[in-house]
Amino acid sequence: MTNVVWRTWSGTQQARPRRVVVPNGTAEVAAAVRAAAAAGERVRMVGSGHSFTGVAVTDGTLLSPTSLARVRSVDRAAGTVTVEAGLPLCDLNAVLDAHGLALANLGDITVQTAAGAVQTGTHGTGRDVGGLAGQVVGLELVLADGSVAACSATEDPELFAAARVGMGAFGVVTALTLAVVPAFLLHAREEPMRLDDVLERLPELRAGNDHFEFYWFPHTGLTSTKRNNRVDGPARPLTPFRAWLDDDFLSNTVFERVNRVARRLPAAVPAINQVSARALSARSYTDVSHRVFATTRRVRFVEMEYAVPAEHAADALREVRARVDAGGHRVSFPLEVRFAPADDVWLSTAHGRDTAYIAAHVYRGAPYGRYFADLESVFTAVGGRPHWGKVHTRDRAYLERVYPRLADAAAVRDRVDPERRFANAYLDRVLGP
Ligand SMILES: Cc1cc2nc3c(=O)[nH]c(=O)nc-3n(C[C@H](O)[C@H](O)[C@H](O)COP(=O)(O)OP(=O)(O)OC[C@H]3O[C@@H](n4cnc5c(N)ncnc54)[C@H](O)[C@@H]3O)c2cc1C
């Protein structure tokens, strides 16, 4: 047993691995997996620890991704880039920038590793382009027997369909090939709107924008909406002062203080949210895509997020609003609502259906059990699928009902990891032992 205690960003999970290995390349990953098998121990690679669930936790060998973070190749003609699993998305963005390329869509932050983000189905918002796993065109994995396998739509397509959002259950991803597009600018238009108006106009707002999302401030009827659309230019980024004021000082420093007050004085939350919602003024700017998609998040929180069929989004949100009011919850974080088109990745939250994502956050240290349970019942009533990396209480029996290909994924798992070398308690719950 090592003295190492591995913790997630939010502090919700920790692991005491028996061994920590920092493999430098695929051969060293394979050697570590074979060594774990010889010792009868379990093994898994972690990313940057940004999941809230125990999905990355291991009691056996913890593989650290920090020396597995090189760019293998950039193929402009094919529109692909092949990177090692541990490359942080922000570093990938910088490399792509230098080649005049970009990922077509991203989530809210970019500190996750490429493999870690893809393995739980990390997504942003988009009408035509969905989550990161949909942008993956090939994987290299070390399987439970220590062999190295490549998979894609044409090479072992079943492994590819299962392992893209695979939570590390199918093998250690050593490299990913991602589809990339020519670098592009996004025009961001952010403005407050009433929740009722947003819900009324949801189909039009989704259809009329490349990337539409909104934040609803609980205990108020107010939202902050974001419409990001591709433009030719010119770039008109925020001034450094405005960027610092809005995205660093207000969104992090002030928001942290607001949440500390809210945690001490829950009764003040509705009034605080009224002020917060009104403090967000309209703004617009045009910048390189990844600087518009992602920001820095320094205020630590715990999150639950469900993917619901897009056609149920408005009613689900109305019900959430009713539950927040009726349940006496005091919620200082806005709920975030995003969208994605259907994809074909078996364990993707958007598998086979146009999807709306509804995310609830609670400031670290504040209670969330009753609030999340109330919302979870709203989402599961419409066949919601929990984000694999965010707090939820679902098990395999439920998940099989909302993922039509879960049993097929489980069959692939039986083939590539019959002894459950890559298992942990979380995977036992969601995929079965
Ligand atoms: C502040 C914050 C903002 C976030 N924003 C978003 C967002 O906008 N959209 C969204 O969808 N999610 C978001 N998330 C969730 C986050 O993107 C996911 O939980 C993601 O999986 C975290 O990536 P990671 O690199 O930290 O991986 P970890 O959480 O460390 O690991 C995730 C899973 O990947 C597995 N894994 C990692 N590397 C490998 C590998 N090489 N081979 C096999 N398996 C591997 C791990 O074992 C684990 O199962 C956010 C989380 C936080 C804390």
PDBQT file of the ligand as one rigid body, heavy atoms in Angstrom, charges set to zero:
ROOT
HETATM    1  C1  LIG A 501     -15.256  22.347 -13.110  1.00  0.00    +0.000 C 
HETATM    2  C2  LIG A 501     -15.794  21.215 -13.956  1.00  0.00    +0.000 A 
HETATM    3  C3  LIG A 501     -16.394  21.514 -15.178  1.00  0.00    +0.000 A 
HETATM    4  C4  LIG A 501     -16.891  20.480 -15.973  1.00  0.00    +0.000 A 
HETATM    5  N1  LIG A 501     -17.480  20.796 -17.157  1.00  0.00    +0.000 NA
HETATM    6  C5  LIG A 501     -18.039  19.811 -17.908  1.00  0.00    +0.000 A 
HETATM    7  C6  LIG A 501     -18.710  20.110 -19.125  1.00  0.00    +0.000 A 
HETATM    8  O1  LIG A 501     -18.788  21.254 -19.570  1.00  0.00    +0.000 OA
HETATM    9  N2  LIG A 501     -19.280  19.072 -19.802  1.00  0.00    +0.000 N 
HETATM   10  C7  LIG A 501     -19.233  17.786 -19.340  1.00  0.00    +0.000 A 
HETATM   11  O2  LIG A 501     -19.777  16.893 -19.986  1.00  0.00    +0.000 OA
HETATM   12  N3  LIG A 501     -18.572  17.469 -18.217  1.00  0.00    +0.000 NA
HETATM   13  C8  LIG A 501     -17.981  18.462 -17.497  1.00  0.00    +0.000 A 
HETATM   14  N4  LIG A 501     -17.308  18.130 -16.337  1.00  0.00    +0.000 N 
HETATM   15  C9  LIG A 501     -17.101  16.699 -16.024  1.00  0.00    +0.000 C 
HETATM   16  C10 LIG A 501     -15.776  16.224 -16.609  1.00  0.00    +0.000 C 
HETATM   17  O3  LIG A 501     -15.562  16.692 -17.918  1.00  0.00    +0.000 OA
HETATM   18  C11 LIG A 501     -15.748  14.688 -16.655  1.00  0.00    +0.000 C 
HETATM   19  O4  LIG A 501     -16.023  14.157 -15.407  1.00  0.00    +0.000 OA
HETATM   20  C12 LIG A 501     -14.417  14.155 -17.197  1.00  0.00    +0.000 C 
HETATM   21  O5  LIG A 501     -14.505  12.757 -17.278  1.00  0.00    +0.000 OA
HETATM   22  C13 LIG A 501     -13.226  14.530 -16.337  1.00  0.00    +0.000 C 
HETATM   23  O6  LIG A 501     -12.037  14.234 -17.042  1.00  0.00    +0.000 OA
HETATM   24  P1  LIG A 501     -10.711  13.867 -16.249  1.00  0.00    +0.000 P 
HETATM   25  O7  LIG A 501      -9.558  13.990 -17.202  1.00  0.00    +0.000 OA
HETATM   26  O8  LIG A 501     -10.640  14.635 -14.997  1.00  0.00    +0.000 OA
HETATM   27  O9  LIG A 501     -10.948  12.322 -15.976  1.00  0.00    +0.000 OA
HETATM   28  P2  LIG A 501     -11.196  11.564 -14.580  1.00  0.00    +0.000 P 
HETATM   29  O10 LIG A 501     -12.385  12.155 -13.927  1.00  0.00    +0.000 OA
HETATM   30  O11 LIG A 501      -9.940  11.490 -13.824  1.00  0.00    +0.000 OA
HETATM   31  O12 LIG A 501     -11.563  10.111 -15.133  1.00  0.00    +0.000 OA
HETATM   32  C14 LIG A 501     -12.775   9.910 -15.813  1.00  0.00    +0.000 C 
HETATM   33  C15 LIG A 501     -12.870   8.473 -16.310  1.00  0.00    +0.000 C 
HETATM   34  O13 LIG A 501     -11.970   8.291 -17.390  1.00  0.00    +0.000 OA
HETATM   35  C16 LIG A 501     -11.173   7.164 -17.129  1.00  0.00    +0.000 C 
HETATM   36  N5  LIG A 501      -9.892   7.360 -17.789  1.00  0.00    +0.000 N 
HETATM   37  C17 LIG A 501      -9.067   8.414 -17.717  1.00  0.00    +0.000 A 
HETATM   38  N6  LIG A 501      -8.005   8.204 -18.504  1.00  0.00    +0.000 NA
HETATM   39  C18 LIG A 501      -8.166   6.993 -19.082  1.00  0.00    +0.000 A 
HETATM   40  C19 LIG A 501      -7.425   6.223 -19.981  1.00  0.00    +0.000 A 
HETATM   41  N7  LIG A 501      -6.270   6.657 -20.470  1.00  0.00    +0.000 N 
HETATM   42  N8  LIG A 501      -7.906   5.025 -20.359  1.00  0.00    +0.000 NA
HETATM   43  C20 LIG A 501      -9.070   4.553 -19.886  1.00  0.00    +0.000 A 
HETATM   44  N9  LIG A 501      -9.833   5.255 -19.010  1.00  0.00    +0.000 NA
HETATM   45  C21 LIG A 501      -9.376   6.455 -18.622  1.00  0.00    +0.000 A 
HETATM   46  C22 LIG A 501     -11.057   7.121 -15.613  1.00  0.00    +0.000 C 
HETATM   47  O14 LIG A 501     -10.649   5.871 -15.132  1.00  0.00    +0.000 OA
HETATM   48  C23 LIG A 501     -12.478   7.429 -15.263  1.00  0.00    +0.000 C 
HETATM   49  O15 LIG A 501     -13.274   6.288 -15.458  1.00  0.00    +0.000 OA
HETATM   50  C24 LIG A 501     -16.799  19.139 -15.532  1.00  0.00    +0.000 A 
HETATM   51  C25 LIG A 501     -16.195  18.836 -14.300  1.00  0.00    +0.000 A 
HETATM   52  C26 LIG A 501     -15.705  19.871 -13.513  1.00  0.00    +0.000 A 
HETATM   53  C27 LIG A 501     -15.070  19.547 -12.199  1.00  0.00    +0.000 C 
ENDROOT
TORSDOF 0
